[in-house]
Amino acid sequence: MKPEKKSEIESASPPNPAKENDRRFAEYRRKFGNKCWELDALSPTYLVDLVTKHVETLIEEPALWQERLDKITEERARLADLAEEWAA
């Protein structure tokens, strides 16, 4: 994990000691150290915002990206309408 991303997670959730009895511990410690962070302890909203912020920096064609987001929103609304009709 890049240091700037790690510090964002560190500020949102206190670290825990990595589990030494986990078979993956040695490799984890070699790569990341003895601390770990329970991502499932973070709020879903925080995780979505964090991922979105970092993904958006990689978007090369913002207009095309927005077009796709609009299409997704449109399709979700259509599916919600179909679900309501099915339930009725």
N, C-alpha and C positions, 0 to 999 in steps of 0.2 A: 504494500500500500504506500502510495506517495506520502511524504511527511505532511504536506498541507491537508490532505484528506484525513490522515490519522489524527491530527490535532483537532479537526472539526468534530470527529467522533469522540475523542478524549474529552472535549469540553461539554459534550452532551451526555456522556455516560462515564462513570468512574471505571477505571480498569479493574480487572480481576486477575488473580494469578492464573497462569495457564495450567491446565490439568496435567500434571506430571505422569499420571497413570494412563493417559491416552496414548495409544500406539503411535500417533502422529506427532507427539510432543517434541521429540528430538529435532525433527525437520522444522517444525514450527519455531522452536527456540532459535535454531540456526538462522532462520529468515527474519523473525520478528522480535525476538527477545522473550522474556518471561511473562509479559503482560498480555492479556487478551480483553476484548470488549464483546459483550453480549449484544449483538445487533437486535435480537428479538426483544430486548428490554427498551429499545428506542421506539418512540411513537411512529406509527406508519406515516403520518404527515411529515415528520422530520426526515424520514428516509426518502420519501418521494421528493421532497424539496432538495435534499442533498444530491440525489441522483440526477434530478432534472437540471440543477445548476451546473453540474459537471458535463452532462450530455450536451446541453445547449452551447457550451464553448466549442464543441466539435462540429456543429452544424455549418455546412459550407454554403447551403442555399436556403436562407431563411424563408423566402417566399414559397418555395416548394415544400418545406417543412410545415409551414402554416397551412398550406393547401391540404396536406395529408392530415393534419390535426383537425381541420374543419370537416373532412370526410369521415374521420373516426367519430366525431361528435354527431354528425348526421346519421351515421349507421347505428350508433348507440341509441339515439332517439327512436329510430325506426324499430329496433329490436324491443325497446321498452313498450312501444305502441303495440307491437305484435304480442308481447307477453300479456299486456292488459286485455287485449281482445281474446286471447286464449283462455285467460282466467274467468272471463265474463260468461 
